[in-house]
Amino acid sequence: MQDTTVEIQYCVPCGHLPRALDIQKSLLEHFGRRIEGVKLKTGGDGIFTIKVAGEQVYDKSQEFDLQQLIEKIEAKAGAPA
């Protein structure tokens, strides 16, 4: 099984924690045990990025689409059991 850890790095001073928590919850509910986990990583300078298995799949300059993010993670996590 590939490493399917998701990492959300967010800017603390910018107040991005609620958004990061919402995304974390959505991903955990959708994937359950098919992913290793969803790690929140603090940051600054306006950062808001999402990585899957170390590969960046989203940054705040892009339009956020949860379904598209789920599809990118599905490609790494494999089909549902």
Steps between C-alpha positions, in 0.01 A plus 500: 500500500633840405546773758175692473557752775333832428664814638319831526729793575319817599582854609427540872494885507267503196237298683501204259462239778120465467532433126781250559289320762198486266709347221667258744160382628360459148797292388499279810127437463534419131809280510494344845788255531593512130736788575771511765364823648454871449770706669459868577821699481522858621657770289504871428529744211150422374575136416223251431616187320396137484742216428431132444790263559733802487367625165330838503151474352357837605606850595288803577561657157274229352123480523417249772294202388453227763388242242811561291717463811325173587566370147872581532515313830297209356767457234758445777280311749348254253142387463272465803517165677 
